[in-house]
Amino acid sequence: MVAMLQLENVGVRYGKVEVLSGISTPVLQGGEVTAVIGPNAAGKSSLFRRIAGLLDGPGRIHLTEASFDPSSGTICYMPQDTSVNTVLTVYESILLARKQGSLSRHVSDLDLETVDGVVAALRIEAIAFKGLSELSGGQRQLVSLAQTLVRDPKILLLDEPTSALDLHRQVEVLALVKSLARERAMCVIVAVHDLNQVMRVADRVMVIDEGTMVRCGSVEEVITPDLLRSIYRVDGRIERCSRFCPQVIIDGPLNRPLAAE
């Protein structure tokens, strides 16, 4: 069955402070990539943690036709913070992630083949037997992504998975995520700051600002000059060399202070 996710009036509170409220979406289908965008501190990470079952709050999260069960293992979440404090090697950490939640401690040939496949797909063979503490920030991000992909999730939550990578690796990794979404019928939700990357990989875009969802729709519907002005406070335009390579061109910041918004 193809996984489907839908949010109904979802919110998050830290104590008495409401940081996210009234988030409702259409059905997010397996095989599609939904990008979550918005300014810093808009509530994007809180939304990811709420969907992953790490935070409580009002509203309902529907998974396929049943109520969301965070213990099901169907959802895998990659947070922004990929810092580690362990003596494991990269390969051991990915294998451990593969066995997470499994009733069997036995490592099968399929487990090893799956780990090998993910390591190859992300091109991290050269660091596979390095200790996690030896890695750079970008390498840790790739390993964290491998740890989520190796579990073959139906719902994949990626909170800024390429923020520490160079441009080439950003393009490569996001293209891989899009390809795997199609191949595995995964429902992928990914937070990305670079709007040009969003336009390359996303089927749908959600805009979060000041704890609420202000827009949700196709890339063409959402990423517009009006969005650049109202959400990001910059003047810009969308140039489409062809329908396959739209590009955001930023002309400059708006001449009004953020405090006036």
FIVOMI-488301 format. One line per field, with one value per residue: chain; x, y, z of N, C-alpha, C in turn; residue number from 1. Coordinates in steps of 0.001 Angstrom, whole numbers, plus 500000, padded with zeros to 6 digits. Each point is the difference from the previous one (the first is absolute). Example, Ala and Ser with C-alpha at 12.3 -4.5 7.8 and 13.67 -1.06 7.14 Angstrom:
chain	c(A / A)
n.u	c(513190 / 499650)
n.v	c(494310 / 501050)
n.w	c(507800 / 499280)
ca.u	c(499110 / 500820)
ca.v	c(501190 / 501190)
ca.w	c(500000 / 500060)
c.u	c(500900 / 499230)
c.v	c(501200 / 501090)
c.w	c(500000 / 500730)
n	c(1 / 2)
This chain:
chain	c(A / A / A / A / A / A / A / A / A / A / A / A / A / A / A / A / A / A / A / A / A / A / A / A / A / A / A / A / A / A / A / A / A / A / A / A / A / A / A / A / A / A / A / A / A / A / A / A / A / A / A / A / A / A / A / A / A / A / A / A / A / A / A / A / A / A / A / A / A / A / A / A / A / A / A / A / A / A / A / A / A / A / A / A / A / A / A / A / A / A / A / A / A / A / A / A / A / A / A / A / A / A / A / A / A / A / A / A / A / A / A / A / A / A / A / A / A / A / A / A / A / A / A / A / A / A / A / A / A / A / A / A / A / A / A / A / A / A / A / A / A / A / A / A / A / A / A / A / A / A / A / A / A / A / A / A / A / A / A / A / A / A / A / A / A / A / A / A / A / A / A / A / A / A / A / A / A / A / A / A / A / A / A / A / A / A / A / A / A / A / A / A / A / A / A / A / A / A / A / A / A / A / A / A / A / A / A / A / A / A / A / A / A / A / A / A / A / A / A / A / A / A / A / A / A / A / A / A / A / A / A / A / A / A / A / A / A / A / A / A / A / A / A / A / A / A / A / A / A / A / A / A / A / A / A / A / A / A / A / A / A)
n.u	c(500842 / 499683 / 501043 / 499107 / 500321 / 499231 / 500162 / 499438 / 500080 / 501160 / 500352 / 500809 / 500081 / 500794 / 499514 / 499914 / 501181 / 499130 / 500791 / 498954 / 499180 / 498930 / 500968 / 499398 / 500050 / 500102 / 499534 / 501083 / 500209 / 500068 / 501315 / 499549 / 500594 / 499770 / 500283 / 500611 / 499507 / 500836 / 499863 / 501170 / 499894 / 499635 / 500686 / 500886 / 501037 / 499232 / 499674 / 501275 / 500346 / 499011 / 500312 / 501268 / 499087 / 500909 / 498960 / 499372 / 498714 / 499207 / 498846 / 499815 / 500744 / 499551 / 500237 / 499998 / 499352 / 501139 / 499712 / 500749 / 500931 / 500604 / 499457 / 499312 / 500935 / 498785 / 500102 / 500889 / 500702 / 500494 / 500466 / 499945 / 499941 / 501145 / 500221 / 501148 / 499775 / 500722 / 500372 / 498773 / 500215 / 500206 / 500653 / 500631 / 500110 / 500317 / 500813 / 500437 / 500005 / 500592 / 500654 / 499956 / 499445 / 501041 / 499188 / 500718 / 500945 / 499550 / 501230 / 499027 / 500097 / 498660 / 500211 / 500988 / 499195 / 499046 / 500800 / 500509 / 498732 / 499649 / 501023 / 499721 / 498697 / 500454 / 500671 / 499782 / 500348 / 500557 / 498847 / 499648 / 501322 / 499678 / 500557 / 498820 / 500809 / 500440 / 498692 / 499959 / 499533 / 500542 / 501096 / 499875 / 499732 / 500984 / 500730 / 499566 / 500180 / 501188 / 500092 / 499468 / 500754 / 500942 / 499140 / 500183 / 499998 / 498769 / 500269 / 500613 / 500457 / 500349 / 500599 / 500013 / 499796 / 500042 / 499664 / 500660 / 499287 / 501002 / 500010 / 501118 / 500397 / 499651 / 500416 / 501111 / 500082 / 499604 / 500804 / 500901 / 499738 / 499982 / 501122 / 500486 / 499535 / 500419 / 501217 / 500039 / 499424 / 501114 / 499409 / 500644 / 500341 / 500449 / 500729 / 499870 / 501127 / 500750 / 499352 / 501199 / 500516 / 499178 / 500237 / 501188 / 499654 / 499339 / 499025 / 500204 / 499521 / 500454 / 499353 / 500973 / 499180 / 500792 / 500371 / 499735 / 499175 / 500743 / 500690 / 499306 / 500887 / 499809 / 501164 / 499324 / 499108 / 500989 / 500999 / 499693 / 500050 / 498689 / 500316 / 500841 / 499013 / 498940 / 500714 / 500722 / 499100 / 499912 / 500538 / 499208 / 500434 / 499086 / 501161 / 499325 / 501256 / 499459 / 499020 / 501200 / 500253 / 498935 / 500173 / 500317 / 499677 / 500932 / 499184 / 499455 / 500444 / 498846 / 499620 / 499690 / 500081 / 500633 / 500432 / 499906 / 500428)
n.v	c(498805 / 500951 / 500473 / 500476 / 501272 / 500290 / 501323 / 499931 / 501328 / 499648 / 499882 / 500905 / 499597 / 501004 / 499200 / 501285 / 499852 / 500513 / 499052 / 499211 / 500402 / 499217 / 499082 / 500250 / 498786 / 500040 / 498930 / 499689 / 499788 / 498678 / 500115 / 500876 / 501140 / 500221 / 501194 / 500159 / 501193 / 500999 / 501171 / 500362 / 498992 / 499554 / 498929 / 500000 / 500203 / 500879 / 500380 / 499914 / 500589 / 500828 / 500030 / 500136 / 500675 / 500970 / 500636 / 500460 / 499938 / 501024 / 499556 / 499545 / 498913 / 499995 / 498734 / 500124 / 498904 / 499974 / 500079 / 501061 / 499073 / 500861 / 498919 / 500326 / 500972 / 500368 / 500864 / 500540 / 500516 / 500897 / 500258 / 501297 / 499734 / 499811 / 500752 / 499381 / 499025 / 499311 / 498769 / 499963 / 499089 / 500637 / 498947 / 499923 / 501313 / 499806 / 498988 / 500716 / 501034 / 499172 / 499624 / 501325 / 499564 / 499323 / 498975 / 499947 / 499490 / 498964 / 500148 / 500212 / 499155 / 500004 / 499929 / 499136 / 499344 / 500193 / 499723 / 498959 / 499754 / 500295 / 499322 / 499087 / 500034 / 500130 / 499036 / 499219 / 499225 / 501149 / 500292 / 498898 / 499921 / 501270 / 500492 / 499993 / 499903 / 499286 / 500017 / 500595 / 501248 / 500215 / 499364 / 500664 / 501034 / 499627 / 499812 / 501145 / 500482 / 499410 / 500488 / 501010 / 500094 / 499535 / 500767 / 500430 / 501273 / 500118 / 500604 / 500877 / 500381 / 500989 / 500350 / 500730 / 498961 / 501146 / 500507 / 498863 / 499774 / 499724 / 500936 / 499422 / 499818 / 501280 / 500349 / 499334 / 500429 / 501222 / 499853 / 499478 / 500957 / 500846 / 499443 / 499958 / 501239 / 500171 / 499504 / 500570 / 500917 / 500646 / 500402 / 500906 / 500435 / 501047 / 500472 / 500988 / 500679 / 499286 / 501074 / 500205 / 499511 / 500774 / 500936 / 499509 / 499879 / 501112 / 499217 / 500276 / 501191 / 499893 / 501117 / 499969 / 500821 / 500362 / 498723 / 500503 / 499216 / 500759 / 498985 / 499313 / 499555 / 500027 / 499636 / 499863 / 499411 / 499397 / 499583 / 501191 / 501053 / 499759 / 498703 / 500341 / 500831 / 499193 / 498964 / 500255 / 500944 / 499400 / 500827 / 499354 / 499080 / 499329 / 499548 / 499707 / 499498 / 499034 / 499189 / 499562 / 501285 / 500188 / 501299 / 500111 / 501210 / 500246 / 501045 / 499756 / 500364 / 499831 / 501201 / 498980 / 500477 / 498895 / 500887 / 500547 / 498726)
n.w	c(500000 / 499142 / 500660 / 500847 / 500029 / 501050 / 500075 / 501206 / 499779 / 499495 / 501278 / 500534 / 501265 / 500373 / 500954 / 500312 / 499425 / 499161 / 499493 / 499969 / 499028 / 499990 / 500070 / 498851 / 499507 / 498690 / 499429 / 500726 / 498722 / 500126 / 499815 / 500923 / 499627 / 501297 / 499498 / 501168 / 499740 / 500227 / 500614 / 500525 / 500878 / 498799 / 500441 / 499012 / 500833 / 500614 / 498761 / 499633 / 501126 / 499698 / 498703 / 500441 / 500700 / 499800 / 499501 / 501054 / 499742 / 499747 / 499553 / 498764 / 500043 / 498764 / 500232 / 498677 / 500431 / 500716 / 501282 / 500126 / 499801 / 500846 / 500578 / 498908 / 500051 / 499609 / 501011 / 499177 / 501002 / 499155 / 501232 / 500276 / 501294 / 499344 / 501077 / 500240 / 500870 / 499120 / 500313 / 499523 / 499059 / 498854 / 499561 / 501175 / 499910 / 498728 / 500271 / 501036 / 499155 / 499169 / 501100 / 500021 / 501118 / 499519 / 499884 / 498894 / 500775 / 499337 / 499529 / 499139 / 498980 / 500145 / 501322 / 499794 / 499171 / 500891 / 501016 / 499340 / 499702 / 501253 / 500495 / 499064 / 500283 / 501252 / 499401 / 501061 / 498986 / 499626 / 500595 / 499337 / 500091 / 499808 / 501102 / 500575 / 501043 / 498965 / 499877 / 498818 / 500082 / 498807 / 500413 / 501145 / 499214 / 499204 / 501088 / 500505 / 498780 / 499972 / 501237 / 499341 / 498915 / 500827 / 500655 / 498754 / 500398 / 500435 / 501167 / 499220 / 501204 / 499206 / 501130 / 498899 / 499187 / 499320 / 501182 / 500278 / 498892 / 499171 / 499060 / 499545 / 501274 / 500175 / 498795 / 500237 / 501252 / 499671 / 498959 / 500844 / 500893 / 498975 / 499549 / 501244 / 500089 / 498757 / 500174 / 501204 / 499233 / 500357 / 501101 / 499279 / 501204 / 499328 / 501006 / 499118 / 500224 / 499184 / 499593 / 499472 / 501115 / 500688 / 499081 / 500319 / 501289 / 500339 / 500448 / 501292 / 500320 / 501253 / 500258 / 500930 / 500642 / 500988 / 499825 / 498810 / 499341 / 499211 / 499494 / 499105 / 499122 / 498697 / 499478 / 498874 / 500786 / 500628 / 499223 / 500475 / 499205 / 500089 / 499866 / 499035 / 499624 / 500071 / 499599 / 498916 / 499767 / 498818 / 499117 / 499181 / 499147 / 499312 / 499584 / 498922 / 500038 / 500710 / 499741 / 499567 / 499784 / 500776 / 500142 / 501297 / 499583 / 500918 / 500021 / 501189 / 501230 / 500609 / 499663 / 500784 / 501250 / 500432 / 500892 / 498798 / 499801)
ca.u	c(499158 / 500748 / 499812 / 499426 / 500047 / 499186 / 499979 / 498710 / 500075 / 501114 / 500694 / 501037 / 500168 / 501063 / 499386 / 498831 / 500305 / 499603 / 500971 / 499471 / 498560 / 499097 / 500631 / 499203 / 500505 / 499351 / 500681 / 501339 / 500048 / 501245 / 500548 / 500130 / 500855 / 499427 / 501004 / 499529 / 500863 / 499610 / 501135 / 500496 / 499137 / 498595 / 499301 / 500177 / 500548 / 498951 / 499063 / 500605 / 500032 / 498606 / 499622 / 500783 / 499534 / 500904 / 499334 / 498543 / 499281 / 498643 / 499846 / 500163 / 500878 / 499443 / 500921 / 499160 / 498601 / 499940 / 500606 / 501457 / 500608 / 501418 / 500810 / 499871 / 501220 / 499742 / 500529 / 501385 / 500233 / 501388 / 499981 / 501083 / 501206 / 500514 / 501182 / 500030 / 500924 / 500031 / 501231 / 499651 / 500385 / 498889 / 499283 / 499309 / 498871 / 498934 / 499458 / 499208 / 498747 / 499222 / 499416 / 499192 / 498602 / 499846 / 499878 / 501137 / 501325 / 500814 / 500288 / 499818 / 500635 / 499201 / 500393 / 501298 / 499811 / 499291 / 500974 / 500957 / 499323 / 499842 / 501353 / 500391 / 499133 / 500425 / 501428 / 500768 / 500843 / 501331 / 499962 / 499142 / 500600 / 500499 / 499172 / 499092 / 500595 / 501019 / 499357 / 499629 / 498561 / 499345 / 500027 / 499014 / 498669 / 499818 / 499821 / 498674 / 499052 / 500100 / 499340 / 498544 / 499634 / 500234 / 498833 / 498953 / 498771 / 498917 / 499951 / 501364 / 500044 / 501384 / 500060 / 501212 / 500975 / 501172 / 500493 / 501449 / 500619 / 500309 / 498925 / 499913 / 499408 / 498599 / 499238 / 500074 / 499231 / 498570 / 499564 / 499859 / 498785 / 498849 / 499959 / 499559 / 498573 / 499276 / 500235 / 499493 / 498688 / 500112 / 499536 / 501152 / 499800 / 501367 / 500202 / 501125 / 500004 / 500316 / 498782 / 500324 / 500001 / 498594 / 499357 / 500550 / 499654 / 498719 / 498707 / 499094 / 500721 / 499301 / 500679 / 499729 / 500463 / 499479 / 499262 / 498819 / 500219 / 499390 / 499725 / 500311 / 499582 / 501064 / 501126 / 499618 / 499015 / 500497 / 501226 / 499656 / 500558 / 499271 / 500559 / 501310 / 499792 / 499226 / 500588 / 501454 / 500329 / 500917 / 499438 / 500558 / 499135 / 500191 / 500289 / 499859 / 500717 / 499075 / 499160 / 500769 / 501040 / 499688 / 501059 / 499698 / 500983 / 499797 / 500480 / 500525 / 499079 / 499027 / 500456 / 499223 / 500584 / 499239 / 499192 / 498760 / 499084)
ca.v	c(501195 / 501253 / 500794 / 501335 / 500748 / 501213 / 500714 / 500635 / 500976 / 499588 / 501079 / 499659 / 500950 / 499817 / 500590 / 500781 / 500728 / 499295 / 500324 / 499500 / 499799 / 499937 / 499498 / 498990 / 499771 / 498959 / 498709 / 499963 / 498669 / 499296 / 500265 / 501447 / 500767 / 501264 / 500868 / 500942 / 501176 / 501113 / 500644 / 499404 / 500068 / 500033 / 498844 / 498834 / 498869 / 499548 / 499212 / 498697 / 499233 / 499633 / 498894 / 498828 / 499495 / 500416 / 501083 / 499906 / 501205 / 499788 / 499570 / 498576 / 499619 / 498796 / 499227 / 499170 / 500111 / 499764 / 501035 / 499920 / 499253 / 500283 / 498819 / 499041 / 499893 / 500390 / 501350 / 500250 / 501436 / 500458 / 501371 / 500895 / 499751 / 498653 / 499785 / 498643 / 499736 / 498550 / 499420 / 499166 / 500412 / 500383 / 498796 / 499433 / 500862 / 499809 / 498667 / 500098 / 500662 / 498998 / 499027 / 500704 / 499593 / 498622 / 499014 / 499080 / 500590 / 499356 / 500802 / 499138 / 500427 / 501104 / 501190 / 500448 / 500472 / 501283 / 500997 / 500211 / 500748 / 501397 / 500567 / 500245 / 501022 / 501302 / 500099 / 500212 / 498815 / 500382 / 500279 / 498983 / 499392 / 501044 / 500262 / 501131 / 501200 / 500516 / 500531 / 501414 / 500228 / 499502 / 498538 / 499555 / 500120 / 498886 / 498785 / 500085 / 499675 / 498551 / 499323 / 500046 / 499282 / 498564 / 499407 / 499887 / 500596 / 500397 / 501451 / 500443 / 501392 / 500474 / 501397 / 500609 / 498903 / 500336 / 501320 / 499988 / 499434 / 500930 / 500103 / 498776 / 498926 / 500350 / 499623 / 498547 / 499351 / 500271 / 499217 / 498622 / 499936 / 500032 / 498725 / 498959 / 500212 / 499391 / 498564 / 499302 / 500559 / 500677 / 501372 / 500732 / 501402 / 500471 / 501432 / 500479 / 501462 / 500455 / 499879 / 499388 / 498551 / 499616 / 499921 / 498858 / 498676 / 499900 / 499902 / 500868 / 500886 / 500557 / 501180 / 500227 / 501313 / 500380 / 498917 / 499568 / 499715 / 501087 / 499544 / 498610 / 499726 / 499638 / 500934 / 501165 / 500787 / 500518 / 500797 / 501126 / 501263 / 500408 / 499236 / 500566 / 501259 / 499908 / 499070 / 500137 / 501432 / 500351 / 500144 / 499004 / 499513 / 498616 / 499871 / 498611 / 499727 / 499026 / 499541 / 499085 / 500654 / 501338 / 500529 / 501207 / 501071 / 500978 / 501338 / 500680 / 500066 / 501083 / 501164 / 500250 / 499188 / 498835 / 500305 / 500655 / 498989)
ca.w	c(500000 / 499937 / 501213 / 499857 / 501252 / 500002 / 501266 / 500271 / 501098 / 500855 / 500688 / 500982 / 501097 / 500981 / 501181 / 499627 / 498762 / 498782 / 498954 / 498730 / 500167 / 498861 / 498773 / 499304 / 498643 / 499210 / 500123 / 499421 / 499425 / 499777 / 498676 / 499815 / 500907 / 500461 / 500621 / 501016 / 499948 / 500854 / 500660 / 501236 / 501188 / 499593 / 500569 / 499134 / 500754 / 500918 / 499207 / 499736 / 501250 / 500317 / 499126 / 500393 / 501284 / 501064 / 500712 / 500106 / 499627 / 499495 / 498620 / 499690 / 498891 / 499394 / 499182 / 499132 / 500433 / 501446 / 500824 / 500065 / 501099 / 499900 / 500290 / 498906 / 499211 / 498616 / 499818 / 500410 / 500120 / 500069 / 500526 / 499587 / 500789 / 499752 / 500835 / 500551 / 501102 / 500016 / 499455 / 498858 / 498655 / 499138 / 499565 / 501159 / 500363 / 499011 / 500265 / 501233 / 499629 / 499250 / 500924 / 501005 / 500027 / 499547 / 501072 / 499877 / 500063 / 498966 / 498810 / 498837 / 498751 / 499484 / 500756 / 499509 / 498625 / 500064 / 500464 / 498908 / 498935 / 500415 / 500021 / 498607 / 499408 / 500522 / 499685 / 501231 / 500221 / 500489 / 501441 / 500605 / 501182 / 500886 / 501172 / 499815 / 500585 / 499081 / 498799 / 499872 / 500097 / 498794 / 500028 / 500989 / 499399 / 499075 / 500800 / 500601 / 498931 / 499786 / 501117 / 499797 / 498772 / 500129 / 500664 / 498979 / 500545 / 499106 / 500157 / 500272 / 500426 / 499914 / 500427 / 499443 / 499905 / 499180 / 500406 / 500185 / 498802 / 498918 / 499020 / 499202 / 500803 / 500231 / 498808 / 499879 / 501064 / 499824 / 498836 / 500473 / 500829 / 499096 / 499287 / 500923 / 500259 / 498882 / 499930 / 501179 / 500331 / 501295 / 500173 / 500530 / 500409 / 500181 / 500186 / 499200 / 499932 / 498645 / 499197 / 498714 / 500233 / 500168 / 498692 / 499278 / 500526 / 500705 / 499325 / 500752 / 500922 / 501154 / 500541 / 501417 / 500450 / 501318 / 500624 / 499259 / 498595 / 499253 / 498643 / 499684 / 498630 / 499077 / 499950 / 499193 / 500741 / 501276 / 499899 / 499138 / 500515 / 501202 / 501114 / 500329 / 500692 / 501236 / 500965 / 500107 / 499999 / 498914 / 498662 / 499102 / 498938 / 499618 / 498579 / 499565 / 498745 / 499431 / 501108 / 500823 / 500807 / 500512 / 500847 / 500759 / 499862 / 501064 / 499635 / 501177 / 501149 / 500013 / 500766 / 501224 / 501075 / 500388 / 501194 / 499581 / 499454)
c.u	c(500881 / 499692 / 499427 / 499972 / 499142 / 499993 / 498683 / 500116 / 501094 / 500677 / 501032 / 500037 / 501213 / 499534 / 498728 / 500176 / 499641 / 500930 / 499519 / 498520 / 499305 / 500608 / 499145 / 500490 / 499029 / 500735 / 501337 / 500286 / 501408 / 500454 / 500224 / 500939 / 499299 / 501097 / 499320 / 500980 / 499462 / 501217 / 500444 / 499006 / 498522 / 499192 / 500191 / 500503 / 498986 / 498970 / 500549 / 499985 / 498598 / 499551 / 500708 / 499578 / 500882 / 499438 / 498502 / 499374 / 498626 / 500016 / 500264 / 500918 / 499492 / 501048 / 499204 / 498558 / 499850 / 500588 / 501493 / 500469 / 501504 / 500890 / 500026 / 501276 / 499824 / 500618 / 501441 / 500293 / 501492 / 499995 / 501132 / 501308 / 500442 / 501274 / 499904 / 500996 / 500041 / 501288 / 499715 / 500649 / 498750 / 499167 / 499201 / 498774 / 498834 / 499348 / 499141 / 498659 / 499084 / 499275 / 499112 / 498538 / 499762 / 499915 / 501172 / 501312 / 500929 / 500156 / 499977 / 500782 / 499247 / 500352 / 501304 / 499900 / 499326 / 500940 / 500998 / 499387 / 499857 / 501355 / 500459 / 499189 / 500419 / 501492 / 500839 / 500858 / 501332 / 500028 / 499264 / 500579 / 500784 / 499088 / 499128 / 500601 / 501046 / 499401 / 499815 / 498486 / 499240 / 499968 / 498995 / 498584 / 499723 / 499769 / 498617 / 498917 / 500018 / 499271 / 498482 / 499590 / 500100 / 498825 / 498801 / 498668 / 498952 / 499797 / 501403 / 499994 / 501453 / 500030 / 501351 / 501129 / 501263 / 500668 / 501516 / 500752 / 500340 / 498920 / 499840 / 499306 / 498547 / 499132 / 499922 / 499100 / 498502 / 499444 / 499813 / 498729 / 498756 / 499846 / 499491 / 498530 / 499162 / 500101 / 499322 / 498596 / 500001 / 499348 / 501124 / 499598 / 501366 / 500027 / 501262 / 499914 / 500167 / 498783 / 500276 / 500070 / 498571 / 499338 / 500510 / 499374 / 498562 / 498821 / 499004 / 500828 / 499059 / 500819 / 499555 / 500569 / 499301 / 499044 / 498732 / 500386 / 499265 / 499706 / 500341 / 499479 / 501172 / 501101 / 499609 / 499029 / 500616 / 501207 / 499806 / 500710 / 499293 / 500503 / 501340 / 499840 / 499381 / 500664 / 501484 / 500484 / 501080 / 499199 / 500667 / 498982 / 500334 / 500220 / 499957 / 500663 / 499223 / 499165 / 500759 / 501023 / 499608 / 501070 / 499532 / 501141 / 499675 / 500596 / 500567 / 498993 / 499029 / 500481 / 499062 / 500505 / 499102 / 499091 / 498670 / 498978 / 499081)
c.v	c(501250 / 500837 / 501366 / 500662 / 501244 / 500600 / 500743 / 500876 / 499676 / 501217 / 499471 / 501092 / 499606 / 500683 / 500731 / 500737 / 499138 / 500421 / 499561 / 499744 / 499880 / 499516 / 498871 / 499895 / 499137 / 498682 / 500074 / 498565 / 499407 / 500193 / 501462 / 500598 / 501312 / 500794 / 500927 / 501161 / 501080 / 500578 / 499234 / 500226 / 500085 / 498869 / 498732 / 498776 / 499461 / 499151 / 498604 / 499128 / 499571 / 498829 / 498713 / 499421 / 500384 / 501158 / 499730 / 501311 / 499666 / 499520 / 498518 / 499821 / 498664 / 499349 / 498960 / 500141 / 499815 / 501188 / 499752 / 499251 / 500193 / 498807 / 499009 / 499811 / 500399 / 501354 / 500062 / 501488 / 500275 / 501445 / 500842 / 499649 / 498561 / 499738 / 498636 / 499933 / 498494 / 499510 / 499121 / 500511 / 500390 / 498771 / 499397 / 500828 / 499831 / 498634 / 500002 / 500670 / 499037 / 499050 / 500659 / 499594 / 498579 / 499058 / 499032 / 500761 / 499423 / 500927 / 499083 / 500515 / 501185 / 501301 / 500578 / 500544 / 501373 / 501113 / 500313 / 500854 / 501481 / 500704 / 500341 / 501136 / 501403 / 500250 / 500338 / 498776 / 500367 / 500255 / 498908 / 499418 / 501006 / 500105 / 501222 / 501299 / 500643 / 500801 / 501509 / 500138 / 499469 / 498487 / 499450 / 500096 / 498829 / 498688 / 499991 / 499676 / 498503 / 499231 / 500031 / 499164 / 498488 / 499296 / 499869 / 500575 / 500231 / 501511 / 500444 / 501495 / 500455 / 501490 / 500584 / 498980 / 500358 / 501303 / 500060 / 499492 / 501084 / 499899 / 498719 / 498884 / 500308 / 499533 / 498480 / 499306 / 500234 / 499277 / 498532 / 499843 / 499987 / 498680 / 498881 / 500156 / 499336 / 498473 / 499243 / 500444 / 500607 / 501370 / 500760 / 501434 / 500537 / 501517 / 500406 / 501522 / 500516 / 499783 / 499414 / 498483 / 499487 / 499817 / 498827 / 498686 / 499869 / 499836 / 500973 / 500813 / 500472 / 501168 / 500200 / 501359 / 500339 / 498954 / 499562 / 499689 / 501047 / 499621 / 498524 / 499718 / 499590 / 501048 / 501273 / 500905 / 500741 / 500912 / 501074 / 501257 / 500488 / 499259 / 500589 / 501283 / 499798 / 499137 / 500258 / 501452 / 500351 / 500212 / 498970 / 499569 / 498542 / 499963 / 498533 / 499843 / 498976 / 499519 / 499057 / 500706 / 501427 / 500444 / 501265 / 500987 / 501066 / 501339 / 500745 / 500022 / 501149 / 501124 / 500338 / 499053 / 498822 / 500302 / 500637 / 498979 / 499465)
c.w	c(500000 / 501238 / 499659 / 501371 / 499870 / 501397 / 500147 / 501238 / 501008 / 500610 / 500967 / 501056 / 500823 / 501276 / 499593 / 498673 / 498791 / 498871 / 498618 / 500185 / 498651 / 498704 / 499429 / 498563 / 499212 / 500236 / 499270 / 499588 / 500013 / 498564 / 499717 / 501035 / 500322 / 500694 / 500993 / 500029 / 500933 / 500685 / 501236 / 501138 / 499646 / 500618 / 499202 / 500776 / 501004 / 499273 / 499735 / 501254 / 500423 / 499143 / 500407 / 501348 / 501171 / 500824 / 500029 / 499544 / 499478 / 498554 / 499815 / 498798 / 499477 / 499094 / 499234 / 500468 / 501504 / 500740 / 500127 / 501242 / 499922 / 500287 / 498838 / 499198 / 498557 / 499691 / 500493 / 499881 / 500103 / 500479 / 499430 / 500689 / 499801 / 500801 / 500673 / 501147 / 500207 / 499382 / 498792 / 498719 / 499223 / 499636 / 501155 / 500365 / 499025 / 500195 / 501249 / 499724 / 499251 / 500954 / 501056 / 499891 / 499547 / 501190 / 500006 / 500078 / 498938 / 498804 / 498786 / 498803 / 499399 / 500719 / 499442 / 498575 / 499982 / 500454 / 498887 / 498894 / 500332 / 500029 / 498584 / 499386 / 500436 / 499785 / 501244 / 500323 / 500655 / 501501 / 500767 / 501284 / 500844 / 501218 / 499771 / 500525 / 499085 / 498847 / 500056 / 500121 / 498799 / 499954 / 501004 / 499447 / 499063 / 500757 / 500645 / 498977 / 499709 / 501091 / 499884 / 498791 / 500176 / 500669 / 499064 / 500485 / 498917 / 500034 / 500418 / 500280 / 500050 / 500315 / 499598 / 499850 / 499238 / 500434 / 500149 / 498767 / 498993 / 498923 / 499188 / 500767 / 500348 / 498835 / 499891 / 501014 / 499826 / 498781 / 500382 / 500821 / 499117 / 499262 / 500905 / 500369 / 498916 / 500042 / 501138 / 500400 / 501406 / 499932 / 500690 / 500319 / 500395 / 500157 / 499254 / 499939 / 498571 / 499091 / 498621 / 500116 / 500171 / 498644 / 499166 / 500447 / 500488 / 499045 / 500618 / 500977 / 501097 / 500527 / 501440 / 500388 / 501308 / 500571 / 499306 / 498549 / 499174 / 498552 / 499870 / 498601 / 499151 / 500037 / 499267 / 500740 / 501183 / 499847 / 498929 / 500517 / 501259 / 501236 / 500428 / 500802 / 501386 / 501062 / 500215 / 499967 / 498987 / 498726 / 499092 / 498978 / 499721 / 498493 / 499622 / 498633 / 499186 / 501167 / 500933 / 500885 / 500385 / 500977 / 500694 / 499822 / 501043 / 499565 / 501201 / 501120 / 499866 / 500907 / 501146 / 501074 / 500335 / 501177 / 499628 / 499501 / 501096)
n	c(1 / 2 / 3 / 4 / 5 / 6 / 7 / 8 / 9 / 10 / 11 / 12 / 13 / 14 / 15 / 16 / 17 / 18 / 19 / 20 / 21 / 22 / 23 / 24 / 25 / 26 / 27 / 28 / 29 / 30 / 31 / 32 / 33 / 34 / 35 / 36 / 37 / 38 / 39 / 40 / 41 / 42 / 43 / 44 / 45 / 46 / 47 / 48 / 49 / 50 / 51 / 52 / 53 / 54 / 55 / 56 / 57 / 58 / 59 / 60 / 61 / 62 / 63 / 64 / 65 / 66 / 67 / 68 / 69 / 70 / 71 / 72 / 73 / 74 / 75 / 76 / 77 / 78 / 79 / 80 / 81 / 82 / 83 / 84 / 85 / 86 / 87 / 88 / 89 / 90 / 91 / 92 / 93 / 94 / 95 / 96 / 97 / 98 / 99 / 100 / 101 / 102 / 103 / 104 / 105 / 106 / 107 / 108 / 109 / 110 / 111 / 112 / 113 / 114 / 115 / 116 / 117 / 118 / 119 / 120 / 121 / 122 / 123 / 124 / 125 / 126 / 127 / 128 / 129 / 130 / 131 / 132 / 133 / 134 / 135 / 136 / 137 / 138 / 139 / 140 / 141 / 142 / 143 / 144 / 145 / 146 / 147 / 148 / 149 / 150 / 151 / 152 / 153 / 154 / 155 / 156 / 157 / 158 / 159 / 160 / 161 / 162 / 163 / 164 / 165 / 166 / 167 / 168 / 169 / 170 / 171 / 172 / 173 / 174 / 175 / 176 / 177 / 178 / 179 / 180 / 181 / 182 / 183 / 184 / 185 / 186 / 187 / 188 / 189 / 190 / 191 / 192 / 193 / 194 / 195 / 196 / 197 / 198 / 199 / 200 / 201 / 202 / 203 / 204 / 205 / 206 / 207 / 208 / 209 / 210 / 211 / 212 / 213 / 214 / 215 / 216 / 217 / 218 / 219 / 220 / 221 / 222 / 223 / 224 / 225 / 226 / 227 / 228 / 229 / 230 / 231 / 232 / 233 / 234 / 235 / 236 / 237 / 238 / 239 / 240 / 241 / 242 / 243 / 244 / 245 / 246 / 247 / 248 / 249 / 250 / 251 / 252 / 253 / 254 / 255 / 256 / 257 / 258 / 259 / 260 / 261)
